[in-house]
Amino acid sequence: MNVNIDLNLPKLHPKQQSVWNSKAKIKVLSCGRQSGKSYLAKCIALRYMVEGKKVAYFCHKFDLSKTFYNELLTHIPQSLVKRQNSSSLSIELITGGKIQFYSGIATDTIRGNTLNLVLVDEAAFYPNLEESYNEHISPTLARYNGDIIFLSSPRGRGYFHSLYTKGVEGEPNYQSWHFTCYDNPHLSAEYIEQKRKELPKAVFAQEYLAEEMANADNPFGTDNINANIAELSKNPAICYGIDIARGKGENGDWTVIIGVDKDNHVSYLDRFQAPYWQIKDKIARLPANVLKILDSTGIGDPIEEELVMTVSNLQGFKFTATSKPQLMIELIKDVEQGSIKYPLSVAGEMHNFQYTYSSTGHIKYAAAKNFKDDQIMALALANKFKKDAIATSNWRLYTA
């Protein structure tokens, strides 16, 4: 069928154009956020569809499949669409080309298809990428000797990293590219600088510069964590951070009280599991003239209400979707700069701490599955409010 097709698409930037022109059967793109990988993927998918070819597009989250389906439709003239199905997330063109979107959680649903192109978006985040590729995806490309494109921001050194390395080393049929946010001419320098300043260094490097980290999702950075380990200081604490346990028994949280001295070195650490009356008693026994910051979220709220009337220099702090990331970023940056010291047990929690992105694009910080972050939370509270006290020249009010 001869069809005149006019697609009004923005011009590709040089690295995108290099991928577009490549004849490699297996393309691997390690990309930072806002570097243009998803837009490029849609353009390539659309080219194959216009040529009458069959395409599958995997997203690691099903909600993203719906988003990309709707976005792709905005680039296709309605006169070119033969049929579309928002339930199966499929689009068929009058040229015979077709695309269907899939969730990366269930790659086996692609079985039985015969395809010309498969795109695997955020491939590094698939829990079983190697198995998915070899057992489910690769067979669908056999008949037409089809192409596959793996696109992802980096996440450690798993199977995606090995695929990327093959392209870098020039293995036949492979080609790899590295995109950073600076490669996107449509992204303002002001936006990039804002992200560089507000994010922890390790997070910005991995998310926007596509630099791989051995400890994939750790916002502190392994070397930074290890560089600040020290014995407890002998100096008196000028601020205490208190994280209240939210569970009981072997798998429950621990209550942690951490004190930092005037040099921001941990000088007091108490980690324990106890009934709430004992927790309140321990807090009440802390030096009366030293600032105490209590996590008053959830169970901490009634404890604060009860103690604030009798315990001097006690303040509550509520963790919210806004306040917690800000608190954590402040601690992470101090760890990066080496301006805080802590014992080995705190470092252990830091090594098993991670960041994730929510569906709305916001960063969330928490312990990895089956690990604790009680000491990190207590330290973050002490770290922030100790600095606030010094900044207002009031810290001497809280020292002995």
N, C-alpha and C positions, 0 to 999 in steps of 0.2 A: 504494500500500500504506500503510495506517494502522498505524503502529507506535509504541507508547509507549517512548521511549528516555530512560533516566536515566544521564547521564554525570556522574561525580563529578570535576569539574575545579576546581582552585583559582581564586579570583577574580582577574581581570585587574587590573593596576595601571592608573592613569588613562591613560597614554600607550598602553598596549596596547589599552585599551578604545576609544580614539580611532581606532586602526587598524581594529579590529573593526567599528566603526560606519560607517566610510568607504565611500562608493559609488564612489570613484575606480577607474577601470579599471586604472591603472598606479600601484602603490604602491611607494615607495622608502624603505627604512629604513636610515639610517646609525646603527649601534649599537655601543656599547662592549661589552666582554666582561661577562658576567654581568648584562646589562641586561634579559634576558627575551625576546630576539628569537626564539630557536629554539623556546621553549615556545609563544610566540604563533603561530608558523608552524604548529606541530602542531595547535593549537586551531582555527585557521582551516581547515586541511586537513580536519580531522575534521568541521567544520560542513558543508563542501561535500559530503563523502562521505555524511553522514547525510541530506542533501537529495537524494541519488541522483546526484551529479555526479562527473565524472571529473577526477582531479587528478594532476599530475606534480610530483615534488619532486627538484630537482637539488642535489647536494652536490659541493663542489669536490674532495673526496677520496672514493674509493669506500668506504673503511673507515667514514667518517661516514655514508654511506648505510645501511650495515648497522646502525650504532648507532641512527640515527633510526627505522629500520624497527622495531627491537625496542622502542624507547621508545614509539612510537606504539601498538603492540599492548597495552602495559600500561594505556593509557587507554581501550581499547575492550572492553566486556563481550563475553565469548566467544560469548554468545547472539546477538550482532549480526554476528558474522563468518560470512560464507558460505563463503569459502575464503581461504587465505593460502599464499604460496609464498616460502620463505626463499631460494630460488635466484634467482628473478626479482625478489625484493624487492617483491612486490605483495600488496595486501590488498583483498578485495572484501567489501562488506557486503550484508546481506539487503535493504537499501534500493535496491540497484543501484549505489550509489556505489563508486568504486574509486580506489586510489592506487598509483602505481608510483614507486619511487625510481631515480634515474639518477646516473651519474657526470658531473660537469661537464667531465671530460677529453674525453668523446665525446658532445657534445650532439646530433650528427646521428642518434643512435640513437632519437630521439623522432619522427623523420619518419614520416608515415603515421597518426599519432594525431589524434584529435579531442577536444579538452579544454575543460573549463570553467575550470580554474585551473592555473597553473604557479607554483611557488615556486622561486626561485633563491637558495640560501643561500650566503653569503660570495661574493657576485657580483663584488666588486672584485678577487678573486684569480683569476678566469678569464682565461687568456691572450688569448682572442679573444672577449670578451663581446659586442661589437657585432655581429660576424659570427654568433655563436651565436644571438643574439636575433633578428636580422632574417631570417636564412636558415633556421634550424632551428626555433626556438621559436614565433615570432609566427604562422607559418602554421597551427599546430595549434590556435590560439585563434580563428581566423577564423569558422568555421561557427557557433559558439555565442556569438560576441562575448565571449569569455572574459576573465578577469582574470589579471594577473600581478603578483607581489610580488617585488621585489628586496630582499634583506636582506644586510647585510654590515657588518663593521667597515671603516673607511676604509683605503684603500691608495693614496696618491698622488692624482693628478687625471686618471684615465683615463675610460673610458666610464661606469663606475658613477657617478663624480662628475658627469658631464654629465647623467645621468638624475636624480640627486638635485637638481641645480640647477633642472631643469625644474619639479619639484614645488615647490621653494621659491619660484620666480618665478611660480607660479600658472598654468602652461601647462595648457590644457584636457586633461582625462582623467588628469592627473598629481596626486599628492599625496605630500609627503615628510615624514618625521619624523626627529628626532634623539634617540636614547636614550643616556643615560650610565649608568654603574653606580649612580649616586645615585638614578636613577629606580626602581630595584628595591627595594621595601620589604622584601623577604625577604632582602636582603643586609645583613649586619651592618656597622655603622660601623667596627668593629674590623678586619674583613677588608679593607675598602677602605683604611683607614689603613695597614695592614700592606703592601699592595701599593704604595701611594703611596711608602712609605719605601724599600722594597727594590728597586723598579724605577727605571731611568733616567727622568728627567723626560719626555723625548720619547716613550719607550715607553709610560709610563703615560697620557700625554695621548692618544696614538693608540689604544691598545688598550682603555682603560677609559673615557675621556671622548669617544671617537670624534672627535677633532680631526684633521683632515687635515694631513699634512705633504707639502710639495713633494717631498722626498726620502723616499719612502714608508717604506722599511724601515730607515732609518738611525737607529741608537740615539743617536748623538752630537748630531744636529741641525746643520744647515748653518751657522747663525749662530754656534753655539757653537764649531764647528771653526775657523771663520775668525777668531774673536775672539782665539784663543790662538796664532796663528802668530807666530814670532819668529826672529831669527837665532840661531845657536849662541851659548850663553853663553861668556864667557871664563874663568869660574870652574872650578876642578877638579871632576871628578865624585866623588861620594861613594858612588855605587852604579851598577853596570853590569847591564843586562839583556841576555841573549844568546839569540837564537833561531837554532837550527841548521837549515840547509837540508835539505829532504827530497827533493830531486830534482836532476837535472843537466840541463845544456843550456839552450836558449833559453826553454823553458817550465817549467823547474824553479824551485824556491824559491831564495831568497837567504839567506845567513847574515847576520844583522844584530847588531851590538853597539851599544847605546845607553847613554850615561852621563848621569845627571842630577846637577845640583849641589844645594847645600843649600837653594836656593829653588825646587827642582823645575823648573828650566829645563834643557832638553837642552843639554849642553855637549860631547858626543862622539857621533859617529854614523859607523859604518863598515858599509857594505852591499856585499857581495861574493859571488862564486861562486868556490870553490876546492876542491881536494882536502882530505880530512879532516885530513891531516897539517899542511897550511897553516892550517886552521881552528884546530887545537889549538895551533899555534905562535903565532898571533895572540892567542889567549886567554892563553897563558902570558906574553906580553909586556905584558899590562895591568899597571898598578901593583899591586905585591904587597899593599900595605896598604889596598886598596879592595875593598869587598864586590862579589862577582860572582855573579849568579843565572843559572844555565844551565837552559834548557828541556831536561830530561832524559827527555822522552817519546820513545819509539822510538829513533832513531839517536843521540839525545843521551845515552842511558843509558850505553853503553860509553865515550863520550867523557868523561862525568863520572867514571866509575870509574877511567879512566886518569889524568885530570888532578888529581883530588882529592888524590892522594898527593904531588904535586909543586907544585901551584899554591895559594898561600895565599888564604884568604877566598873559597873557591869553594863554592857550594851548588847542589844540583839542585832543580828544581821540576817536578813531573809534572802535565801537563794531564789532567784527568778531566772527566766529565760534571758534576761538582759544582764542582771547583776553577776551571775555566776561566770559567764564568759569573760566579762571585764576583770573580775577578780583573778581568774586563772591566767589571763594574758599578762597581767601585772607580775604574777609569780614566775611565769615562764620566761619573761624578759629579764627578770632579775637573775634567774638561773643561767640564761645565756650570757649575761654580763659578768657573772661571777661575784655578784654583790650579796649573796646569801650562802650560808653554810648550814649543813644538816647532817645528822648521823646516817649510818648505813641503812637502817630500817626505812627511813623516809625515801632514800634513793631507790630501795627495792620497789616501793609503790610507784615511784615515778617511771621506772622501767616498764611497768605494766599499765601505764596510763595512755589513753588514746583520744584522738579527736575524730568526729564524724560530721558529715553534713546532713542537715535535716532536709525534708522534701522541699522546704522553702528556701534552701540555700544558706541557712544559718549554721554556724559551727557549734557543736555540742562537745563538752569535755567530760569524760568519765573514766572510771577504771575499766579495763578490759574484762570480758566475761570471766567470772569465777575469781576475780581479784578484788582487792579493797583499795579505797582511796581516802580513808578516814584521816590518816596523817597528813596527806596532801591538803585536804580541806582545812584542817586546823592550822597548818603552816601558812596557807594562803590568807587566812583571816589575820593571823598575827603579823604577817609580812605587810599587809596593806595598812592596818591601823597603827602599827608601830611607825611607819613612814609618815602617816598623817599627823601623828603626835609630834614627831620631830619637826615636820614642816611648819607647825604652828608654835614651835619652841615651847611646847607644853610637856615634853616627855619627862622632864625632871619632876613633875608633879606626881609621876607614877613610880618613881624609883625610891628605894629605901634610903 
